[in-house]
Amino acid sequence: MGRTYTAAPIGVRSLNNKEPMQPPDVLQAKRVLVVQLALTLVLTAAALPFGGPVAVSVLIGATVCLLANLLFALLVFRRYRAQETDSLVVRFYGAEVVKLAVVLGLFTLVFVTSEGLNLPALLAAYFAVQVLPAVLASS
């Protein structure tokens, strides 16, 4: 059975008055995106000693991942209602298809328009930003 969440109406603040109440899935998605952004910045800074092309490659790979996941979250959780599990599943799969198309399109654009990129650094950064937040969240 689907889970049911009860939340205050839109615009009503939670008890700590910091943000409106939201379902746990939305909050977790926001946390993952924040961790991905932080990881993007950390990886790019860590790549700087290896030279400009490596640092740019890391920044591009990590940013492609971050942008695709941000788009995915926006598509899945817009007008989110946990009670509507069927439409949520359809949105999830549709958002995943859009995400993959965006990743392929952005990587194609990068490969066509950029020279001197470090392919292993670019792909490693993409992989790290995609996988590490989930690994950190599960521990």
Secondary structure, 3 states (H helix, E strand, C coil): CCCCCCCCCCCCECCCCCCECCCHHHHHHHHHHHHHHHHHHHHHHHHHHHCHHHHHHHHHHHHHHHHHHHHHHHHHHCCCCCCCHHHHHHHHHHHHHHHHHHHHHHHHHHHHHCCCCCHHHHHHHHHHHHHHHHHHHHC
